[in-house]
Amino acid sequence: MLDNATPASKSKSKSKPRRPKRDELKAGECLCDFCTGKCCRYFSLPIDEPRNWDDYDAIRWYLAHGQTIVYVHEEQWYLMVLTTCQYLLPDNRCAIYLSRPKICREYTTDACEYDDPSSFEKLFETPEQIWEYAEALLPPRRRPARAGGPGLPIVTIGTSSPIVVE
């Protein structure tokens, strides 16, 4: 099928309206009217700052699950889970706005990330990143010492009598 559109009609295509900055909102407008629902596409939980190999290994486990990020903001460590709220509609509005959870009701746009570039003191997206960071901070990991006696015997079955090798 041929495209009958003239060059002039192609140039009149609608461009995306510019998102106003926070201080450019007119009376009665809300940041949510222009937002992409950033706050509905993840959640973050504070976690303890890692101090030893076991702590870093736990964080490595979080990051191994994908759709997770660990970051530090104002010296507090957080686990971010990248998942969209099931009630977020295609127009970035809440399908259950009037009965939304308390955490959503208490959230305001006063300090939301609408126009925040999301910069963090530290950001880890892969298990390898957190492990490399731990290796730079912590003393070398100790390998478990082998107990003072012989190890478990190796038993070979299939001969007339079992052969025990120690």
C-alpha positions as CSV (number, residue, x, y, z in Angstrom):
1,M,0.0,0.0,0.0
2,L,1.4,3.4,-1.0
3,D,1.8,6.2,1.5
4,N,-0.3,9.1,0.2
5,A,0.9,11.5,2.9
6,T,2.5,14.6,1.6
7,P,5.8,15.9,3.2
8,A,3.8,18.9,4.6
9,S,1.3,16.6,6.4
10,K,4.1,14.5,7.8
11,S,5.8,17.6,9.3
12,K,2.6,18.5,11.2
13,S,2.8,15.3,13.3
14,K,2.0,16.0,17.0
15,S,5.0,16.3,19.2
16,K,5.0,15.2,22.8
17,P,4.1,18.1,25.1
18,R,6.9,19.3,27.2
19,R,6.8,18.2,30.9
20,P,6.6,21.3,33.1
21,K,9.2,21.7,35.8
22,R,7.9,21.6,39.4
23,D,7.9,25.3,39.8
24,E,6.1,25.8,36.4
25,L,2.8,24.1,37.5
26,K,-0.3,26.2,37.2
27,A,-2.9,26.5,39.9
28,G,-4.8,23.3,40.2
29,E,-2.2,21.2,38.3
30,C,-0.5,18.2,39.9
31,L,2.9,16.7,39.1
32,C,1.1,13.3,38.8
33,D,-0.7,14.8,35.7
34,F,2.6,14.9,33.9
35,C,4.5,12.0,35.4
36,T,5.3,8.5,34.1
37,G,4.4,6.9,37.4
38,K,8.0,6.5,38.6
39,C,7.0,5.9,42.2
40,C,4.7,3.0,41.1
41,R,7.4,1.1,39.2
42,Y,9.6,0.1,42.2
43,F,9.8,0.0,45.9
44,S,12.8,0.4,48.2
45,L,13.4,-1.0,51.7
46,P,16.2,0.1,54.0
47,I,18.8,-2.6,54.8
48,D,21.6,-2.8,57.3
49,E,25.0,-1.5,56.1
50,P,27.1,-4.6,55.3
51,R,30.1,-5.0,57.6
52,N,31.5,-8.5,56.8
53,W,31.7,-11.1,54.1
54,D,28.4,-12.7,55.2
55,D,26.6,-9.4,54.9
56,Y,28.0,-8.7,51.4
57,D,27.1,-12.3,50.4
58,A,23.5,-11.6,51.4
59,I,23.4,-8.5,49.2
60,R,25.0,-10.6,46.4
61,W,22.1,-13.0,46.7
62,Y,19.6,-10.1,46.4
63,L,21.2,-8.9,43.2
64,A,21.4,-12.4,41.7
65,H,17.6,-12.3,41.4
66,G,17.5,-9.6,38.8
67,Q,15.1,-6.6,38.9
68,T,16.9,-5.5,42.0
69,I,19.4,-2.8,42.8
70,V,21.1,-1.9,46.1
71,Y,22.0,1.7,46.6
72,V,23.1,4.1,49.3
73,H,21.4,7.4,49.8
74,E,22.3,9.8,52.6
75,E,24.4,7.0,54.2
76,Q,21.4,4.6,54.4
77,W,21.6,1.4,52.4
78,Y,18.5,0.3,50.4
79,L,17.3,-2.7,48.4
80,M,15.2,-1.5,45.4
81,V,12.9,-4.0,43.7
82,L,12.0,-3.0,40.2
83,T,8.4,-4.1,39.8
84,T,5.4,-2.2,38.6
85,C,2.4,-1.9,40.8
86,Q,-0.5,-4.1,39.6
87,Y,-2.9,-1.2,39.9
88,L,-0.9,1.3,37.7
89,L,-3.1,2.0,34.6
90,P,-1.7,2.6,31.1
91,D,-2.3,6.4,31.7
92,N,0.0,6.2,34.8
93,R,-2.9,6.6,37.1
94,C,-4.0,4.4,40.0
95,A,-6.8,2.0,39.4
96,I,-7.7,1.9,43.2
97,Y,-6.9,5.5,44.0
98,L,-9.7,5.9,46.5
99,S,-8.8,2.7,48.4
100,R,-5.0,2.7,47.8
101,P,-2.6,1.4,50.5
102,K,-1.6,3.7,53.4
103,I,1.9,4.1,52.1
104,C,0.5,5.5,48.8
105,R,-2.0,7.8,50.6
106,E,0.8,9.3,52.8
107,Y,3.2,9.8,49.8
108,T,3.2,13.4,48.6
109,T,4.8,15.0,45.6
110,D,6.7,17.4,47.8
111,A,9.9,15.4,47.6
112,C,9.0,12.9,44.8
113,E,11.4,12.0,42.1
114,Y,9.4,13.6,39.3
115,D,12.3,15.8,38.2
116,D,15.0,14.0,40.2
117,P,18.0,12.6,38.2
118,S,18.3,9.7,40.8
119,S,21.9,10.0,41.7
120,F,23.1,7.8,44.6
121,E,26.3,7.7,46.7
122,K,26.7,4.1,45.7
123,L,24.8,1.9,43.3
124,F,25.1,-1.9,42.7
125,E,23.2,-3.7,40.0
126,T,25.0,-7.0,39.7
127,P,26.4,-9.6,42.2
128,E,29.8,-9.0,40.7
129,Q,29.7,-5.3,41.5
130,I,29.0,-5.8,45.2
131,W,31.6,-8.6,45.5
132,E,34.3,-6.4,43.9
133,Y,33.3,-3.6,46.3
134,A,33.6,-6.0,49.3
135,E,36.9,-7.2,48.1
136,A,38.2,-3.6,48.0
137,L,37.1,-2.9,51.6
138,L,37.3,-6.2,53.6
139,P,40.3,-8.3,54.5
140,P,40.8,-11.4,52.3
141,R,38.3,-14.1,52.9
142,R,39.6,-17.0,54.9
143,R,39.2,-20.5,53.5
144,P,37.8,-22.9,56.0
145,A,40.6,-24.8,57.7
146,R,40.5,-28.6,57.4
147,A,40.0,-30.4,60.6
148,G,43.1,-31.9,62.2
149,G,42.5,-35.5,61.4
150,P,42.0,-37.5,58.3
151,G,39.0,-36.7,56.1
152,L,36.1,-39.1,55.5
153,P,37.2,-42.5,54.2
154,I,36.6,-43.3,50.6
155,V,34.8,-46.6,50.3
156,T,34.9,-48.6,47.1
157,I,32.0,-51.0,46.6
158,G,31.8,-53.8,44.0
159,T,34.6,-56.0,45.1
160,S,34.4,-59.1,47.2
161,S,35.1,-57.0,50.3
162,P,34.9,-53.2,50.6
163,I,38.2,-51.4,50.2
164,V,38.7,-48.4,52.5
165,V,41.1,-45.8,51.3
166,E,42.2,-43.2,53.8
